[in-house]
Amino acid sequence: MRTVGKITTKTQGTVEDGDNTMSHTYTSLVYHVVFSTKGHVKSLKKERRAELFVYLAALIKEKGGKVIIINGVEDHVHILFELPPSVALSDVMRFVKANSSKWFKERFKVAFAWQTGFGAFSVSRSGIKKVSEYIRNQEIHHQKRDLREEFILLLDKNGVDFDQDHLWK
C-alpha cells in the first residue's frame, strides 16, 4: 500500500479515502455515431428511414444500449446513444451495421450496404441537448452542406486527426 495524504492505493488497484472504498463502476458513456451508406448511395429514402431507425434502435437496445435520438438523410445516419461500460462501441457498431444491412436488403428488396467505418464522438451529459437538436435537424443542415463537409467539421470540432486523402477510401 502507498499513502499520499488521506488517499491510500492498494496493489489491487482500489483507491481508498479513509474507510470509503469505491466498490462500484459509475459511467456516463454517451456516443454520437455517424455512418454512411456504401459509396454514399442515396438509398435511405424518407419513406424507408422511419422503419430503419426503429430497427437500429432495437439492435442497440439488444446490445444493452439506450438510444436518445436517431436521424439522418438519404446517405447517412446519426445516432446518439448510451452504452454500458461492459460493451465495446466497435462491437455494437459491427452488430448494428451487419444486421441492419441484411434487414434493409430483405425488407426493401434493394442492393444495400453500409460503409466500412464510422465516426464516433463522446458527448458529455451537458452536451446531449445540443447534439440531439443537431441530429434532429439533419435535413435542414444538409440543405447547406453535404456529408463530406459535415463529417470533416465533426472531426475537426472533436479534435480527431485524419488524412483527407484517405477519408473516403
Phi and psi in radians as a Rosetta constraint file:
Dihedral C 1 N 2 CA 2 C 2 CIRCULARHARMONIC -2.266 0.35
Dihedral N 2 CA 2 C 2 N 3 CIRCULARHARMONIC 2.276 0.35
Dihedral C 2 N 3 CA 3 C 3 CIRCULARHARMONIC -1.997 0.35
Dihedral N 3 CA 3 C 3 N 4 CIRCULARHARMONIC 2.253 0.35
Dihedral C 3 N 4 CA 4 C 4 CIRCULARHARMONIC -2.249 0.35
Dihedral N 4 CA 4 C 4 N 5 CIRCULARHARMONIC 1.912 0.35
Dihedral C 4 N 5 CA 5 C 5 CIRCULARHARMONIC 1.099 0.35
Dihedral N 5 CA 5 C 5 N 6 CIRCULARHARMONIC -2.204 0.35
Dihedral C 5 N 6 CA 6 C 6 CIRCULARHARMONIC -1.665 0.35
Dihedral N 6 CA 6 C 6 N 7 CIRCULARHARMONIC -0.035 0.35
Dihedral C 6 N 7 CA 7 C 7 CIRCULARHARMONIC -1.704 0.35
Dihedral N 7 CA 7 C 7 N 8 CIRCULARHARMONIC 2.208 0.35
Dihedral C 7 N 8 CA 8 C 8 CIRCULARHARMONIC -2.027 0.35
Dihedral N 8 CA 8 C 8 N 9 CIRCULARHARMONIC 2.283 0.35
Dihedral C 8 N 9 CA 9 C 9 CIRCULARHARMONIC -1.894 0.35
Dihedral N 9 CA 9 C 9 N 10 CIRCULARHARMONIC 2.357 0.35
Dihedral C 9 N 10 CA 10 C 10 CIRCULARHARMONIC -1.701 0.35
Dihedral N 10 CA 10 C 10 N 11 CIRCULARHARMONIC 2.786 0.35
Dihedral C 10 N 11 CA 11 C 11 CIRCULARHARMONIC -1.124 0.35
Dihedral N 11 CA 11 C 11 N 12 CIRCULARHARMONIC -0.377 0.35
Dihedral C 11 N 12 CA 12 C 12 CIRCULARHARMONIC -1.320 0.35
Dihedral N 12 CA 12 C 12 N 13 CIRCULARHARMONIC -0.181 0.35
Dihedral C 12 N 13 CA 13 C 13 CIRCULARHARMONIC 1.777 0.35
Dihedral N 13 CA 13 C 13 N 14 CIRCULARHARMONIC 0.032 0.35
Dihedral C 13 N 14 CA 14 C 14 CIRCULARHARMONIC -1.459 0.35
Dihedral N 14 CA 14 C 14 N 15 CIRCULARHARMONIC 2.662 0.35
Dihedral C 14 N 15 CA 15 C 15 CIRCULARHARMONIC -2.022 0.35
Dihedral N 15 CA 15 C 15 N 16 CIRCULARHARMONIC 2.266 0.35
Dihedral C 15 N 16 CA 16 C 16 CIRCULARHARMONIC -2.035 0.35
Dihedral N 16 CA 16 C 16 N 17 CIRCULARHARMONIC 2.554 0.35
Dihedral C 16 N 17 CA 17 C 17 CIRCULARHARMONIC -2.211 0.35
Dihedral N 17 CA 17 C 17 N 18 CIRCULARHARMONIC 1.684 0.35
Dihedral C 17 N 18 CA 18 C 18 CIRCULARHARMONIC 1.190 0.35
Dihedral N 18 CA 18 C 18 N 19 CIRCULARHARMONIC -2.207 0.35
Dihedral C 18 N 19 CA 19 C 19 CIRCULARHARMONIC -1.687 0.35
Dihedral N 19 CA 19 C 19 N 20 CIRCULARHARMONIC 0.004 0.35
Dihedral C 19 N 20 CA 20 C 20 CIRCULARHARMONIC -1.631 0.35
Dihedral N 20 CA 20 C 20 N 21 CIRCULARHARMONIC 1.870 0.35
Dihedral C 20 N 21 CA 21 C 21 CIRCULARHARMONIC -1.825 0.35
Dihedral N 21 CA 21 C 21 N 22 CIRCULARHARMONIC 2.295 0.35
Dihedral C 21 N 22 CA 22 C 22 CIRCULARHARMONIC -1.319 0.35
Dihedral N 22 CA 22 C 22 N 23 CIRCULARHARMONIC 1.940 0.35
Dihedral C 22 N 23 CA 23 C 23 CIRCULARHARMONIC -1.891 0.35
Dihedral N 23 CA 23 C 23 N 24 CIRCULARHARMONIC 0.050 0.35
Dihedral C 23 N 24 CA 24 C 24 CIRCULARHARMONIC -2.243 0.35
Dihedral N 24 CA 24 C 24 N 25 CIRCULARHARMONIC 2.870 0.35
Dihedral C 24 N 25 CA 25 C 25 CIRCULARHARMONIC -1.783 0.35
Dihedral N 25 CA 25 C 25 N 26 CIRCULARHARMONIC 2.255 0.35
Dihedral C 25 N 26 CA 26 C 26 CIRCULARHARMONIC -2.131 0.35
Dihedral N 26 CA 26 C 26 N 27 CIRCULARHARMONIC 2.169 0.35
Dihedral C 26 N 27 CA 27 C 27 CIRCULARHARMONIC -2.408 0.35
Dihedral N 27 CA 27 C 27 N 28 CIRCULARHARMONIC 2.801 0.35
Dihedral C 27 N 28 CA 28 C 28 CIRCULARHARMONIC -2.410 0.35
Dihedral N 28 CA 28 C 28 N 29 CIRCULARHARMONIC 1.535 0.35
Dihedral C 28 N 29 CA 29 C 29 CIRCULARHARMONIC -1.873 0.35
Dihedral N 29 CA 29 C 29 N 30 CIRCULARHARMONIC 1.620 0.35
Dihedral C 29 N 30 CA 30 C 30 CIRCULARHARMONIC -1.970 0.35
Dihedral N 30 CA 30 C 30 N 31 CIRCULARHARMONIC 2.279 0.35
Dihedral C 30 N 31 CA 31 C 31 CIRCULARHARMONIC -2.148 0.35
Dihedral N 31 CA 31 C 31 N 32 CIRCULARHARMONIC 2.468 0.35
Dihedral C 31 N 32 CA 32 C 32 CIRCULARHARMONIC -1.868 0.35
Dihedral N 32 CA 32 C 32 N 33 CIRCULARHARMONIC 1.946 0.35
Dihedral C 32 N 33 CA 33 C 33 CIRCULARHARMONIC -1.970 0.35
Dihedral N 33 CA 33 C 33 N 34 CIRCULARHARMONIC 2.413 0.35
Dihedral C 33 N 34 CA 34 C 34 CIRCULARHARMONIC -2.244 0.35
Dihedral N 34 CA 34 C 34 N 35 CIRCULARHARMONIC 2.282 0.35
Dihedral C 34 N 35 CA 35 C 35 CIRCULARHARMONIC -2.602 0.35
Dihedral N 35 CA 35 C 35 N 36 CIRCULARHARMONIC 2.700 0.35
Dihedral C 35 N 36 CA 36 C 36 CIRCULARHARMONIC -2.042 0.35
Dihedral N 36 CA 36 C 36 N 37 CIRCULARHARMONIC 2.825 0.35
Dihedral C 36 N 37 CA 37 C 37 CIRCULARHARMONIC -1.184 0.35
Dihedral N 37 CA 37 C 37 N 38 CIRCULARHARMONIC 2.655 0.35
Dihedral C 37 N 38 CA 38 C 38 CIRCULARHARMONIC -1.058 0.35
Dihedral N 38 CA 38 C 38 N 39 CIRCULARHARMONIC 2.257 0.35
Dihedral C 38 N 39 CA 39 C 39 CIRCULARHARMONIC 1.212 0.35
Dihedral N 39 CA 39 C 39 N 40 CIRCULARHARMONIC 0.201 0.35
Dihedral C 39 N 40 CA 40 C 40 CIRCULARHARMONIC 1.008 0.35
Dihedral N 40 CA 40 C 40 N 41 CIRCULARHARMONIC 0.547 0.35
Dihedral C 40 N 41 CA 41 C 41 CIRCULARHARMONIC -1.153 0.35
Dihedral N 41 CA 41 C 41 N 42 CIRCULARHARMONIC 2.381 0.35
Dihedral C 41 N 42 CA 42 C 42 CIRCULARHARMONIC -1.466 0.35
Dihedral N 42 CA 42 C 42 N 43 CIRCULARHARMONIC 1.145 0.35
Dihedral C 42 N 43 CA 43 C 43 CIRCULARHARMONIC -1.509 0.35
Dihedral N 43 CA 43 C 43 N 44 CIRCULARHARMONIC -0.336 0.35
Dihedral C 43 N 44 CA 44 C 44 CIRCULARHARMONIC -1.553 0.35
Dihedral N 44 CA 44 C 44 N 45 CIRCULARHARMONIC 1.176 0.35
Dihedral C 44 N 45 CA 45 C 45 CIRCULARHARMONIC -1.048 0.35
Dihedral N 45 CA 45 C 45 N 46 CIRCULARHARMONIC 2.623 0.35
Dihedral C 45 N 46 CA 46 C 46 CIRCULARHARMONIC -0.912 0.35
Dihedral N 46 CA 46 C 46 N 47 CIRCULARHARMONIC -0.735 0.35
Dihedral C 46 N 47 CA 47 C 47 CIRCULARHARMONIC -1.208 0.35
Dihedral N 47 CA 47 C 47 N 48 CIRCULARHARMONIC -0.293 0.35
Dihedral C 47 N 48 CA 48 C 48 CIRCULARHARMONIC -1.632 0.35
Dihedral N 48 CA 48 C 48 N 49 CIRCULARHARMONIC -0.431 0.35
Dihedral C 48 N 49 CA 49 C 49 CIRCULARHARMONIC -1.101 0.35
Dihedral N 49 CA 49 C 49 N 50 CIRCULARHARMONIC -0.738 0.35
Dihedral C 49 N 50 CA 50 C 50 CIRCULARHARMONIC -1.017 0.35
Dihedral N 50 CA 50 C 50 N 51 CIRCULARHARMONIC -0.809 0.35
Dihedral C 50 N 51 CA 51 C 51 CIRCULARHARMONIC -1.121 0.35
Dihedral N 51 CA 51 C 51 N 52 CIRCULARHARMONIC -0.749 0.35
Dihedral C 51 N 52 CA 52 C 52 CIRCULARHARMONIC -1.059 0.35
Dihedral N 52 CA 52 C 52 N 53 CIRCULARHARMONIC -0.790 0.35
Dihedral C 52 N 53 CA 53 C 53 CIRCULARHARMONIC -1.115 0.35
Dihedral N 53 CA 53 C 53 N 54 CIRCULARHARMONIC -0.665 0.35
Dihedral C 53 N 54 CA 54 C 54 CIRCULARHARMONIC -1.102 0.35
Dihedral N 54 CA 54 C 54 N 55 CIRCULARHARMONIC -0.742 0.35
Dihedral C 54 N 55 CA 55 C 55 CIRCULARHARMONIC -1.144 0.35
Dihedral N 55 CA 55 C 55 N 56 CIRCULARHARMONIC -0.758 0.35
Dihedral C 55 N 56 CA 56 C 56 CIRCULARHARMONIC -1.043 0.35
Dihedral N 56 CA 56 C 56 N 57 CIRCULARHARMONIC -0.757 0.35
Dihedral C 56 N 57 CA 57 C 57 CIRCULARHARMONIC -1.073 0.35
Dihedral N 57 CA 57 C 57 N 58 CIRCULARHARMONIC -0.719 0.35
Dihedral C 57 N 58 CA 58 C 58 CIRCULARHARMONIC -1.126 0.35
Dihedral N 58 CA 58 C 58 N 59 CIRCULARHARMONIC -0.672 0.35
Dihedral C 58 N 59 CA 59 C 59 CIRCULARHARMONIC -1.133 0.35
Dihedral N 59 CA 59 C 59 N 60 CIRCULARHARMONIC -0.747 0.35
Dihedral C 59 N 60 CA 60 C 60 CIRCULARHARMONIC -1.137 0.35
Dihedral N 60 CA 60 C 60 N 61 CIRCULARHARMONIC -0.728 0.35
Dihedral C 60 N 61 CA 61 C 61 CIRCULARHARMONIC -1.079 0.35
Dihedral N 61 CA 61 C 61 N 62 CIRCULARHARMONIC -0.686 0.35
Dihedral C 61 N 62 CA 62 C 62 CIRCULARHARMONIC -1.028 0.35
Dihedral N 62 CA 62 C 62 N 63 CIRCULARHARMONIC -0.526 0.35
Dihedral C 62 N 63 CA 63 C 63 CIRCULARHARMONIC -1.601 0.35
Dihedral N 63 CA 63 C 63 N 64 CIRCULARHARMONIC 0.146 0.35
Dihedral C 63 N 64 CA 64 C 64 CIRCULARHARMONIC 1.634 0.35
Dihedral N 64 CA 64 C 64 N 65 CIRCULARHARMONIC 0.093 0.35
Dihedral C 64 N 65 CA 65 C 65 CIRCULARHARMONIC -1.542 0.35
Dihedral N 65 CA 65 C 65 N 66 CIRCULARHARMONIC 2.946 0.35
Dihedral C 65 N 66 CA 66 C 66 CIRCULARHARMONIC -2.295 0.35
Dihedral N 66 CA 66 C 66 N 67 CIRCULARHARMONIC 1.971 0.35
Dihedral C 66 N 67 CA 67 C 67 CIRCULARHARMONIC -1.368 0.35
Dihedral N 67 CA 67 C 67 N 68 CIRCULARHARMONIC 2.362 0.35
Dihedral C 67 N 68 CA 68 C 68 CIRCULARHARMONIC -1.682 0.35
Dihedral N 68 CA 68 C 68 N 69 CIRCULARHARMONIC -0.821 0.35
Dihedral C 68 N 69 CA 69 C 69 CIRCULARHARMONIC -2.793 0.35
Dihedral N 69 CA 69 C 69 N 70 CIRCULARHARMONIC 2.552 0.35
Dihedral C 69 N 70 CA 70 C 70 CIRCULARHARMONIC -2.295 0.35
Dihedral N 70 CA 70 C 70 N 71 CIRCULARHARMONIC 2.387 0.35
Dihedral C 70 N 71 CA 71 C 71 CIRCULARHARMONIC -2.800 0.35
Dihedral N 71 CA 71 C 71 N 72 CIRCULARHARMONIC 3.001 0.35
Dihedral C 71 N 72 CA 72 C 72 CIRCULARHARMONIC 3.076 0.35
Dihedral N 72 CA 72 C 72 N 73 CIRCULARHARMONIC -3.026 0.35
Dihedral C 72 N 73 CA 73 C 73 CIRCULARHARMONIC -2.229 0.35
Dihedral N 73 CA 73 C 73 N 74 CIRCULARHARMONIC -2.892 0.35
Dihedral C 73 N 74 CA 74 C 74 CIRCULARHARMONIC -1.083 0.35
Dihedral N 74 CA 74 C 74 N 75 CIRCULARHARMONIC -0.412 0.35
Dihedral C 74 N 75 CA 75 C 75 CIRCULARHARMONIC -2.106 0.35
Dihedral N 75 CA 75 C 75 N 76 CIRCULARHARMONIC 0.027 0.35
Dihedral C 75 N 76 CA 76 C 76 CIRCULARHARMONIC -2.830 0.35
Dihedral N 76 CA 76 C 76 N 77 CIRCULARHARMONIC 2.894 0.35
Dihedral C 76 N 77 CA 77 C 77 CIRCULARHARMONIC -2.257 0.35
Dihedral N 77 CA 77 C 77 N 78 CIRCULARHARMONIC 2.529 0.35
Dihedral C 77 N 78 CA 78 C 78 CIRCULARHARMONIC -2.049 0.35
Dihedral N 78 CA 78 C 78 N 79 CIRCULARHARMONIC 2.345 0.35
Dihedral C 78 N 79 CA 79 C 79 CIRCULARHARMONIC -2.295 0.35
Dihedral N 79 CA 79 C 79 N 80 CIRCULARHARMONIC 2.303 0.35
Dihedral C 79 N 80 CA 80 C 80 CIRCULARHARMONIC -1.953 0.35
Dihedral N 80 CA 80 C 80 N 81 CIRCULARHARMONIC 2.081 0.35
Dihedral C 80 N 81 CA 81 C 81 CIRCULARHARMONIC -2.678 0.35
Dihedral N 81 CA 81 C 81 N 82 CIRCULARHARMONIC 2.831 0.35
Dihedral C 81 N 82 CA 82 C 82 CIRCULARHARMONIC -1.809 0.35
Dihedral N 82 CA 82 C 82 N 83 CIRCULARHARMONIC 2.602 0.35
Dihedral C 82 N 83 CA 83 C 83 CIRCULARHARMONIC -2.303 0.35
Dihedral N 83 CA 83 C 83 N 84 CIRCULARHARMONIC 2.579 0.35
Dihedral C 83 N 84 CA 84 C 84 CIRCULARHARMONIC -1.272 0.35
Dihedral N 84 CA 84 C 84 N 85 CIRCULARHARMONIC 2.759 0.35
Dihedral C 84 N 85 CA 85 C 85 CIRCULARHARMONIC -1.165 0.35
Dihedral N 85 CA 85 C 85 N 86 CIRCULARHARMONIC -0.291 0.35
Dihedral C 85 N 86 CA 86 C 86 CIRCULARHARMONIC -1.439 0.35
Dihedral N 86 CA 86 C 86 N 87 CIRCULARHARMONIC -0.047 0.35
Dihedral C 86 N 87 CA 87 C 87 CIRCULARHARMONIC -2.040 0.35
Dihedral N 87 CA 87 C 87 N 88 CIRCULARHARMONIC 2.208 0.35
Dihedral C 87 N 88 CA 88 C 88 CIRCULARHARMONIC -1.415 0.35
Dihedral N 88 CA 88 C 88 N 89 CIRCULARHARMONIC 2.302 0.35
Dihedral C 88 N 89 CA 89 C 89 CIRCULARHARMONIC -0.964 0.35
Dihedral N 89 CA 89 C 89 N 90 CIRCULARHARMONIC -0.766 0.35
Dihedral C 89 N 90 CA 90 C 90 CIRCULARHARMONIC -1.098 0.35
Dihedral N 90 CA 90 C 90 N 91 CIRCULARHARMONIC -0.630 0.35
Dihedral C 90 N 91 CA 91 C 91 CIRCULARHARMONIC -1.156 0.35
Dihedral N 91 CA 91 C 91 N 92 CIRCULARHARMONIC -0.731 0.35
Dihedral C 91 N 92 CA 92 C 92 CIRCULARHARMONIC -1.106 0.35
Dihedral N 92 CA 92 C 92 N 93 CIRCULARHARMONIC -0.789 0.35
Dihedral C 92 N 93 CA 93 C 93 CIRCULARHARMONIC -1.161 0.35
Dihedral N 93 CA 93 C 93 N 94 CIRCULARHARMONIC -0.679 0.35
Dihedral C 93 N 94 CA 94 C 94 CIRCULARHARMONIC -1.069 0.35
Dihedral N 94 CA 94 C 94 N 95 CIRCULARHARMONIC -0.790 0.35
Dihedral C 94 N 95 CA 95 C 95 CIRCULARHARMONIC -1.101 0.35
Dihedral N 95 CA 95 C 95 N 96 CIRCULARHARMONIC -0.828 0.35
Dihedral C 95 N 96 CA 96 C 96 CIRCULARHARMONIC -1.116 0.35
Dihedral N 96 CA 96 C 96 N 97 CIRCULARHARMONIC -0.829 0.35
Dihedral C 96 N 97 CA 97 C 97 CIRCULARHARMONIC -1.209 0.35
Dihedral N 97 CA 97 C 97 N 98 CIRCULARHARMONIC -0.721 0.35
Dihedral C 97 N 98 CA 98 C 98 CIRCULARHARMONIC -1.130 0.35
Dihedral N 98 CA 98 C 98 N 99 CIRCULARHARMONIC -0.845 0.35
Dihedral C 98 N 99 CA 99 C 99 CIRCULARHARMONIC -1.231 0.35
Dihedral N 99 CA 99 C 99 N 100 CIRCULARHARMONIC -0.678 0.35
Dihedral C 99 N 100 CA 100 C 100 CIRCULARHARMONIC -1.263 0.35
Dihedral N 100 CA 100 C 100 N 101 CIRCULARHARMONIC -0.564 0.35
Dihedral C 100 N 101 CA 101 C 101 CIRCULARHARMONIC -1.112 0.35
Dihedral N 101 CA 101 C 101 N 102 CIRCULARHARMONIC -0.822 0.35
Dihedral C 101 N 102 CA 102 C 102 CIRCULARHARMONIC -1.068 0.35
Dihedral N 102 CA 102 C 102 N 103 CIRCULARHARMONIC -0.813 0.35
Dihedral C 102 N 103 CA 103 C 103 CIRCULARHARMONIC -1.052 0.35
Dihedral N 103 CA 103 C 103 N 104 CIRCULARHARMONIC -0.786 0.35
Dihedral C 103 N 104 CA 104 C 104 CIRCULARHARMONIC -1.047 0.35
Dihedral N 104 CA 104 C 104 N 105 CIRCULARHARMONIC -0.803 0.35
Dihedral C 104 N 105 CA 105 C 105 CIRCULARHARMONIC -1.066 0.35
Dihedral N 105 CA 105 C 105 N 106 CIRCULARHARMONIC -0.778 0.35
Dihedral C 105 N 106 CA 106 C 106 CIRCULARHARMONIC -1.232 0.35
Dihedral N 106 CA 106 C 106 N 107 CIRCULARHARMONIC -0.732 0.35
Dihedral C 106 N 107 CA 107 C 107 CIRCULARHARMONIC -1.208 0.35
Dihedral N 107 CA 107 C 107 N 108 CIRCULARHARMONIC -0.751 0.35
Dihedral C 107 N 108 CA 108 C 108 CIRCULARHARMONIC -1.855 0.35
Dihedral N 108 CA 108 C 108 N 109 CIRCULARHARMONIC 0.001 0.35
Dihedral C 108 N 109 CA 109 C 109 CIRCULARHARMONIC 0.960 0.35
Dihedral N 109 CA 109 C 109 N 110 CIRCULARHARMONIC 0.812 0.35
Dihedral C 109 N 110 CA 110 C 110 CIRCULARHARMONIC -2.350 0.35
Dihedral N 110 CA 110 C 110 N 111 CIRCULARHARMONIC 2.723 0.35
Dihedral C 110 N 111 CA 111 C 111 CIRCULARHARMONIC -1.202 0.35
Dihedral N 111 CA 111 C 111 N 112 CIRCULARHARMONIC 2.377 0.35
Dihedral C 111 N 112 CA 112 C 112 CIRCULARHARMONIC -2.781 0.35
Dihedral N 112 CA 112 C 112 N 113 CIRCULARHARMONIC 2.509 0.35
Dihedral C 112 N 113 CA 113 C 113 CIRCULARHARMONIC -2.769 0.35
Dihedral N 113 CA 113 C 113 N 114 CIRCULARHARMONIC 2.710 0.35
Dihedral C 113 N 114 CA 114 C 114 CIRCULARHARMONIC -1.621 0.35
Dihedral N 114 CA 114 C 114 N 115 CIRCULARHARMONIC 2.747 0.35
Dihedral C 114 N 115 CA 115 C 115 CIRCULARHARMONIC -1.054 0.35
Dihedral N 115 CA 115 C 115 N 116 CIRCULARHARMONIC 2.851 0.35
Dihedral C 115 N 116 CA 116 C 116 CIRCULARHARMONIC -1.184 0.35
Dihedral N 116 CA 116 C 116 N 117 CIRCULARHARMONIC -0.822 0.35
Dihedral C 116 N 117 CA 117 C 117 CIRCULARHARMONIC -1.716 0.35
Dihedral N 117 CA 117 C 117 N 118 CIRCULARHARMONIC -2.943 0.35
Dihedral C 117 N 118 CA 118 C 118 CIRCULARHARMONIC -2.799 0.35
Dihedral N 118 CA 118 C 118 N 119 CIRCULARHARMONIC 2.856 0.35
Dihedral C 118 N 119 CA 119 C 119 CIRCULARHARMONIC -1.877 0.35
Dihedral N 119 CA 119 C 119 N 120 CIRCULARHARMONIC 2.397 0.35
Dihedral C 119 N 120 CA 120 C 120 CIRCULARHARMONIC -2.370 0.35
Dihedral N 120 CA 120 C 120 N 121 CIRCULARHARMONIC 2.334 0.35
Dihedral C 120 N 121 CA 121 C 121 CIRCULARHARMONIC -2.318 0.35
Dihedral N 121 CA 121 C 121 N 122 CIRCULARHARMONIC 2.300 0.35
Dihedral C 121 N 122 CA 122 C 122 CIRCULARHARMONIC -1.317 0.35
Dihedral N 122 CA 122 C 122 N 123 CIRCULARHARMONIC 2.563 0.35
Dihedral C 122 N 123 CA 123 C 123 CIRCULARHARMONIC -2.264 0.35
Dihedral N 123 CA 123 C 123 N 124 CIRCULARHARMONIC 2.269 0.35
Dihedral C 123 N 124 CA 124 C 124 CIRCULARHARMONIC -1.351 0.35
Dihedral N 124 CA 124 C 124 N 125 CIRCULARHARMONIC 2.797 0.35
Dihedral C 124 N 125 CA 125 C 125 CIRCULARHARMONIC -0.959 0.35
Dihedral N 125 CA 125 C 125 N 126 CIRCULARHARMONIC -0.699 0.35
Dihedral C 125 N 126 CA 126 C 126 CIRCULARHARMONIC -1.221 0.35
Dihedral N 126 CA 126 C 126 N 127 CIRCULARHARMONIC -0.284 0.35
Dihedral C 126 N 127 CA 127 C 127 CIRCULARHARMONIC -1.701 0.35
Dihedral N 127 CA 127 C 127 N 128 CIRCULARHARMONIC -0.084 0.35
Dihedral C 127 N 128 CA 128 C 128 CIRCULARHARMONIC -1.051 0.35
Dihedral N 128 CA 128 C 128 N 129 CIRCULARHARMONIC -0.764 0.35
Dihedral C 128 N 129 CA 129 C 129 CIRCULARHARMONIC -1.087 0.35
Dihedral N 129 CA 129 C 129 N 130 CIRCULARHARMONIC -0.788 0.35
Dihedral C 129 N 130 CA 130 C 130 CIRCULARHARMONIC -1.144 0.35
Dihedral N 130 CA 130 C 130 N 131 CIRCULARHARMONIC -0.768 0.35
Dihedral C 130 N 131 CA 131 C 131 CIRCULARHARMONIC -1.174 0.35
Dihedral N 131 CA 131 C 131 N 132 CIRCULARHARMONIC -0.670 0.35
Dihedral C 131 N 132 CA 132 C 132 CIRCULARHARMONIC -1.039 0.35
Dihedral N 132 CA 132 C 132 N 133 CIRCULARHARMONIC -0.777 0.35
Dihedral C 132 N 133 CA 133 C 133 CIRCULARHARMONIC -1.099 0.35
Dihedral N 133 CA 133 C 133 N 134 CIRCULARHARMONIC -0.722 0.35
Dihedral C 133 N 134 CA 134 C 134 CIRCULARHARMONIC -1.043 0.35
Dihedral N 134 CA 134 C 134 N 135 CIRCULARHARMONIC -0.806 0.35
Dihedral C 134 N 135 CA 135 C 135 CIRCULARHARMONIC -1.166 0.35
Dihedral N 135 CA 135 C 135 N 136 CIRCULARHARMONIC -0.742 0.35
Dihedral C 135 N 136 CA 136 C 136 CIRCULARHARMONIC -1.024 0.35
Dihedral N 136 CA 136 C 136 N 137 CIRCULARHARMONIC -0.567 0.35
Dihedral C 136 N 137 CA 137 C 137 CIRCULARHARMONIC -1.728 0.35
Dihedral N 137 CA 137 C 137 N 138 CIRCULARHARMONIC 0.510 0.35
Dihedral C 137 N 138 CA 138 C 138 CIRCULARHARMONIC -0.984 0.35
Dihedral N 138 CA 138 C 138 N 139 CIRCULARHARMONIC -0.773 0.35
Dihedral C 138 N 139 CA 139 C 139 CIRCULARHARMONIC -1.090 0.35
Dihedral N 139 CA 139 C 139 N 140 CIRCULARHARMONIC -0.618 0.35
Dihedral C 139 N 140 CA 140 C 140 CIRCULARHARMONIC -1.203 0.35
Dihedral N 140 CA 140 C 140 N 141 CIRCULARHARMONIC -0.819 0.35
Dihedral C 140 N 141 CA 141 C 141 CIRCULARHARMONIC -0.992 0.35
Dihedral N 141 CA 141 C 141 N 142 CIRCULARHARMONIC -0.689 0.35
Dihedral C 141 N 142 CA 142 C 142 CIRCULARHARMONIC -1.473 0.35
Dihedral N 142 CA 142 C 142 N 143 CIRCULARHARMONIC 0.107 0.35
Dihedral C 142 N 143 CA 143 C 143 CIRCULARHARMONIC -1.370 0.35
Dihedral N 143 CA 143 C 143 N 144 CIRCULARHARMONIC -0.375 0.35
Dihedral C 143 N 144 CA 144 C 144 CIRCULARHARMONIC -1.875 0.35
Dihedral N 144 CA 144 C 144 N 145 CIRCULARHARMONIC -0.526 0.35
Dihedral C 144 N 145 CA 145 C 145 CIRCULARHARMONIC -2.517 0.35
Dihedral N 145 CA 145 C 145 N 146 CIRCULARHARMONIC 2.623 0.35
Dihedral C 145 N 146 CA 146 C 146 CIRCULARHARMONIC -1.552 0.35
Dihedral N 146 CA 146 C 146 N 147 CIRCULARHARMONIC 3.104 0.35
Dihedral C 146 N 147 CA 147 C 147 CIRCULARHARMONIC -1.012 0.35
Dihedral N 147 CA 147 C 147 N 148 CIRCULARHARMONIC -0.768 0.35
Dihedral C 147 N 148 CA 148 C 148 CIRCULARHARMONIC -0.995 0.35
Dihedral N 148 CA 148 C 148 N 149 CIRCULARHARMONIC -0.870 0.35
Dihedral C 148 N 149 CA 149 C 149 CIRCULARHARMONIC -1.082 0.35
Dihedral N 149 CA 149 C 149 N 150 CIRCULARHARMONIC -0.771 0.35
Dihedral C 149 N 150 CA 150 C 150 CIRCULARHARMONIC -1.087 0.35
Dihedral N 150 CA 150 C 150 N 151 CIRCULARHARMONIC -0.803 0.35
Dihedral C 150 N 151 CA 151 C 151 CIRCULARHARMONIC -1.156 0.35
Dihedral N 151 CA 151 C 151 N 152 CIRCULARHARMONIC -0.725 0.35
Dihedral C 151 N 152 CA 152 C 152 CIRCULARHARMONIC -1.088 0.35
Dihedral N 152 CA 152 C 152 N 153 CIRCULARHARMONIC -0.702 0.35
Dihedral C 152 N 153 CA 153 C 153 CIRCULARHARMONIC -1.085 0.35
Dihedral N 153 CA 153 C 153 N 154 CIRCULARHARMONIC -0.737 0.35
Dihedral C 153 N 154 CA 154 C 154 CIRCULARHARMONIC -1.109 0.35
Dihedral N 154 CA 154 C 154 N 155 CIRCULARHARMONIC -0.754 0.35
Dihedral C 154 N 155 CA 155 C 155 CIRCULARHARMONIC -1.077 0.35
Dihedral N 155 CA 155 C 155 N 156 CIRCULARHARMONIC -0.815 0.35
Dihedral C 155 N 156 CA 156 C 156 CIRCULARHARMONIC -1.076 0.35
Dihedral N 156 CA 156 C 156 N 157 CIRCULARHARMONIC -0.845 0.35
Dihedral C 156 N 157 CA 157 C 157 CIRCULARHARMONIC -1.045 0.35
Dihedral N 157 CA 157 C 157 N 158 CIRCULARHARMONIC -0.591 0.35
Dihedral C 157 N 158 CA 158 C 158 CIRCULARHARMONIC -1.672 0.35
Dihedral N 158 CA 158 C 158 N 159 CIRCULARHARMONIC 0.114 0.35
Dihedral C 158 N 159 CA 159 C 159 CIRCULARHARMONIC 1.196 0.35
Dihedral N 159 CA 159 C 159 N 160 CIRCULARHARMONIC 0.563 0.35
Dihedral C 159 N 160 CA 160 C 160 CIRCULARHARMONIC -1.633 0.35
Dihedral N 160 CA 160 C 160 N 161 CIRCULARHARMONIC 2.170 0.35
Dihedral C 160 N 161 CA 161 C 161 CIRCULARHARMONIC -1.290 0.35
Dihedral N 161 CA 161 C 161 N 162 CIRCULARHARMONIC 2.453 0.35
Dihedral C 161 N 162 CA 162 C 162 CIRCULARHARMONIC -2.735 0.35
Dihedral N 162 CA 162 C 162 N 163 CIRCULARHARMONIC 2.791 0.35
Dihedral C 162 N 163 CA 163 C 163 CIRCULARHARMONIC -1.904 0.35
Dihedral N 163 CA 163 C 163 N 164 CIRCULARHARMONIC 1.962 0.35
Dihedral C 163 N 164 CA 164 C 164 CIRCULARHARMONIC -1.018 0.35
Dihedral N 164 CA 164 C 164 N 165 CIRCULARHARMONIC -0.506 0.35
Dihedral C 164 N 165 CA 165 C 165 CIRCULARHARMONIC -1.190 0.35
Dihedral N 165 CA 165 C 165 N 166 CIRCULARHARMONIC -0.403 0.35
Dihedral C 165 N 166 CA 166 C 166 CIRCULARHARMONIC -2.019 0.35
Dihedral N 166 CA 166 C 166 N 167 CIRCULARHARMONIC 0.114 0.35
Dihedral C 166 N 167 CA 167 C 167 CIRCULARHARMONIC -1.081 0.35
Dihedral N 167 CA 167 C 167 N 168 CIRCULARHARMONIC -0.669 0.35
Dihedral C 167 N 168 CA 168 C 168 CIRCULARHARMONIC -1.975 0.35
Dihedral N 168 CA 168 C 168 N 169 CIRCULARHARMONIC 0.277 0.35
